[in-house]
């Protein structure tokens, strides 16, 4: 699997509010996620990295207790990802200072868990996940934001206007006690590419441009460089983070090869044990026959 990650700080941003995760969390299972937070949790902690770390650690604990090995069905894996998002939301809400009448902090979060040839997309907020298949780009998420149809400005202004506020989210992680995250399931095919980004990217680069970058670039790193450079040239006001993953079934193929090797090794051991059993039984039969023959011969010589 080929993975590339990049982030570009918005020209009006004093700190990085985005965070990302791109790593393996279990054999043949990978997690990709981007988050864009607002406000602070606890002792000046940013919401986005806290949410991603909590979700990732939850999935790692489930791996250690064998949950993935017992839940390799699509419904089981979907339930695990949903539980991870619920857990991260509860942890973030408890530290965000939010309540029914006030939102202290929160974050958008878009995550894709790839397990073999299955991809599970968990989403809340205004990040996006895309799938490029056979030259066609599909958006796998829907923005949970007002004015979600904001058009991309292709011309670079002399000095972009400083944004008054980010788009209003009607759903975000950590801003409400109970989260109803969206979960989508996609069966992957050879040649598929995944892209995840925060709104600082997709508000500056439209779908057609992203599709062309994914289809024409020689590597995932080239896609990231090309897209983030375009966003920067257009004066991106918000932080932007992009993850691109290619050769998504490579891990699955490697696992099949490893599984075949393990099965081959087991078959060889079984064959050797059977051969040893046959030899042992044969030796026992020969020894028993020889002993019986010797006893009969001795008795015939006795007067």
C-alpha positions in Angstrom: 0.0 0.0 0.0 1.3 3.4 -1.0 0.4 6.3 1.4 1.3 10.0 1.4 0.2 12.7 3.9 0.6 16.5 3.7 -0.7 19.5 5.5 -0.7 23.2 4.7 -1.3 25.9 7.3 -3.8 28.6 6.3 -2.4 32.0 5.7 -4.5 33.5 8.5 -4.0 30.6 10.9 -1.8 31.1 13.9 -1.7 27.4 14.8 -2.4 24.1 13.3 -5.9 22.9 14.1 -5.7 19.8 11.8 -4.5 16.4 12.7 -4.2 13.1 10.9 -3.6 9.3 11.4 -2.3 6.9 8.7 -1.1 3.6 10.1 -1.7 -0.1 10.5 -3.6 -1.0 13.6 -3.9 -4.8 13.1 -2.8 -7.4 10.6 -4.2 -6.4 7.2 -6.2 -3.5 8.8 -5.2 0.1 8.2 -6.7 3.4 9.6 -6.6 6.7 7.7 -8.2 9.7 9.3 -8.2 13.5 9.2 -9.7 15.9 11.8 -10.1 19.7 11.9 -10.8 21.0 15.4 -12.1 24.2 17.0 -11.8 25.4 20.5 -9.7 23.8 23.3 -10.2 20.8 25.5 -8.9 20.6 29.1 -5.5 22.3 29.6 -5.2 24.0 26.2 -5.3 20.7 24.3 -6.5 20.8 20.7 -9.6 18.8 19.9 -8.5 17.2 16.6 -5.3 15.3 17.8 -7.1 14.3 21.0 -10.0 12.8 19.1 -7.8 10.9 16.7 -5.5 9.6 19.5 -8.5 8.4 21.5 -10.1 6.6 18.5 -6.8 5.0 17.5 -6.0 3.8 21.0 -9.5 2.4 21.3 -9.0 0.4 18.1 -5.6 -0.8 19.3 -7.1 -2.1 22.5 -9.7 -4.0 20.6 -6.9 -5.5 18.6 -5.0 -6.6 21.7 -8.1 -8.4 23.1 -8.8 -10.1 19.8 -11.9 -8.2 18.7 -10.7 -8.0 15.1 -10.0 -11.7 14.8 -13.6 -12.4 16.0 -15.3 -9.7 14.0 -14.0 -10.0 10.4 -17.5 -9.7 8.9 -18.5 -6.4 7.4 -21.1 -5.9 10.1 -18.6 -6.7 12.8 -16.0 -4.3 11.5 -18.6 -1.6 11.0 -19.7 -1.9 14.6 -16.0 -1.6 15.8 -15.5 1.6 13.9 -18.8 3.1 15.1 -17.9 2.1 18.7 -14.5 3.8 18.3 -16.2 7.1 17.1 -18.7 6.9 20.0 -15.9 6.4 22.5 -13.8 9.3 21.1 -16.9 11.5 21.2 -17.7 10.7 24.8 -14.0 11.4 25.8 -13.9 14.7 23.9 -17.3 15.8 25.2 -16.3 15.2 28.8 -13.3 17.6 28.4 -14.7 20.1 25.9 -16.8 22.2 28.2 -19.8 21.7 26.0 -23.3 21.3 27.3 -26.9 21.6 26.0 -26.7 25.4 25.7 -23.0 25.9 24.8 -20.4 24.4 22.5 -16.9 24.8 23.9 -15.0 22.8 21.4 -15.2 19.9 18.9 -13.8 18.6 15.7 -14.7 17.3 12.2 -13.4 13.8 11.8 -13.4 11.6 8.7 -11.9 8.1 9.0 -11.5 5.2 6.7 -10.7 1.7 8.1 -9.4 -0.6 5.3 -9.7 -4.3 6.1 -8.8 -6.6 3.2 -11.0 -5.5 0.3 -13.4 -3.7 2.5 -13.3 0.0 3.4 -15.5 1.5 6.2 -15.9 5.3 6.2 -16.8 7.0 9.4 -17.7 10.7 9.2 -18.9 13.7 11.1 -18.3 17.4 10.2 -17.0 18.9 7.0 -14.0 16.8 6.1 -14.3 14.6 3.0 -13.4 11.1 1.8 -13.1 10.4 -2.0 -12.7 7.2 -4.0 -11.2 7.2 -7.5 -12.2 4.2 -9.5 -11.6 3.8 -13.2 -11.1 7.5 -13.7 -14.3 8.4 -11.9 -14.2 10.3 -8.5 -16.9 9.6 -5.9 -17.4 11.6 -2.8 -18.0 9.1 0.0 -19.2 11.7 2.6 -21.6 14.6 2.9 -20.7 17.8 4.6 -22.4 18.4 8.0 -22.3 22.2 7.5 -24.4 25.1 6.5 -23.4 26.7 3.2 -21.7 23.4 2.2 -22.0 24.3 -1.4 -19.5 27.1 -1.3 -17.8 27.4 -4.7 -14.1 27.1 -5.2 -12.3 30.3 -6.2 -9.9 29.5 -8.9 -8.3 32.9 -9.3 -5.6 33.8 -6.8 -6.6 37.2 -5.1 -3.9 39.7 -4.3 -4.8 39.3 -0.6 -7.5 36.9 0.5 -10.1 38.3 2.9 -9.6 37.1 6.4 -12.4 34.7 7.3 -14.7 35.8 10.1 -15.5 32.3 11.1 -15.5 28.7 9.8 -18.6 27.3 8.3 -21.3 26.4 10.9 -21.3 22.7 11.6 -24.6 21.1 12.7 -22.8 17.9 13.7 -19.3 17.5 15.1 -17.3 15.2 17.4 -17.3 16.3 21.0 -20.0 19.0 20.8 -22.8 16.7 21.9 -23.2 13.9 24.4 -24.5 11.4 21.9 -23.0 11.1 18.5 -24.7 9.6 15.4 -21.8 9.3 13.0 -22.3 8.3 9.4 -20.8 4.9 8.4 -20.4 3.8 4.8 -19.1 0.5 3.4 -17.2 0.2 0.1 -15.9 -3.0 -1.5 -12.5 -2.1 -3.0 -11.3 -3.1 -6.4 -7.8 -3.3 -7.8 -6.6 0.2 -8.8 -8.8 2.1 -6.4 -7.4 5.2 -4.7 -8.6 6.9 -1.5 -8.2 10.5 -0.6 -9.2 12.2 2.7 -9.0 15.9 3.3 -10.1 18.6 5.6 -12.2 21.6 4.3 -9.1 23.7 3.9 -8.3 21.5 0.9 -11.7 20.9 -0.8 -12.8 24.6 -0.4 -9.8 25.5 -2.6 -9.5 22.5 -5.0 -12.6 21.2 -6.7 -13.5 17.6 -7.4 -12.4 17.7 -11.1 -8.9 19.0 -10.1 -8.5 16.4 -7.4 -9.6 13.6 -9.9 -7.0 14.8 -12.4 -4.3 14.9 -9.8 -5.1 11.3 -8.6 -5.4 10.0 -12.2 -2.3 11.7 -13.7 0.3 11.7 -10.9 2.9 9.0 -10.8 2.8 8.6 -7.0 0.7 9.4 -3.9 3.3 11.9 -2.8 3.0 13.8 -6.1 -0.7 14.0 -5.6 -0.4 15.5 -2.2 2.2 18.1 -3.4 0.2 19.0 -6.4 -3.1 19.5 -4.5 -1.6 21.4 -1.6 0.4 23.7 -3.9 -2.8 24.6 -5.7 -4.6 25.4 -2.4 -1.7 27.5 -1.3 -1.6 29.4 -4.6 -5.2 30.3 -4.2 -4.6 31.8 -0.7 -6.2 29.1 1.4 -7.5 30.8 4.5 -7.9 27.6 6.6 -5.5 24.8 7.5 -5.6 21.9 4.9 -4.6 18.3 5.3 -4.7 15.6 2.7 -4.1 11.8 2.8 -3.8 9.7 -0.4 -3.7 5.9 -0.3 -3.0 3.8 -3.4 -2.5 0.0 -4.0 -5.2 -0.6 -1.3 -5.3 -4.3 -1.9 -1.6 -4.8 -1.6 -1.8 -5.6 2.1 -4.6 -8.0 1.4 -2.5 -9.8 -1.2 0.5 -10.0 1.1 -1.8 -11.4 3.8 -3.1 -14.1 1.4 0.5 -15.0 0.5 1.5 -15.2 4.1 -1.6 -17.3 4.9 -0.7 -19.6 2.0 2.7 -20.0 3.4 1.4 -20.8 6.9 -1.0 -23.3 5.4 1.8 -24.9 3.4 4.0 -25.1 6.5 1.1 -26.7 8.4 0.5 -29.2 5.6 4.1 -30.2 5.6 4.1 -30.8 9.3 0.9 -32.9 9.0 2.5 -34.9 6.2 5.6 -35.5 8.2 3.6 -36.6 11.3 1.6 -39.0 9.1 4.8 -40.4 7.6 6.3 -40.9 11.0 3.1 -42.6 12.2 3.2 -45.0 9.2 6.8 -45.8 9.8 6.1 -46.4 13.5 3.2 -48.7 12.8 5.2 -50.6 10.1 8.1 -51.1 12.5 5.7 -52.3 15.2 4.0 -54.7 12.8 7.4 -56.1 11.6 8.7 -56.4 15.1 5.5 -58.2 16.3 5.6 -60.6 13.3 9.3 -61.4 13.9 8.7 -62.1 17.6 5.8 -64.4 16.9 7.8 -66.4 14.3 10.7 -66.8 16.7 8.4 -68.1 19.4 6.9 -70.7 17.1 10.3 -71.9 15.9 11.6 -72.3 19.4 8.6 -74.4 20.5 9.0 -76.8 17.6 12.6 -77.6 18.7 11.5 -78.5 22.3 11.3 -82.3 22.8 
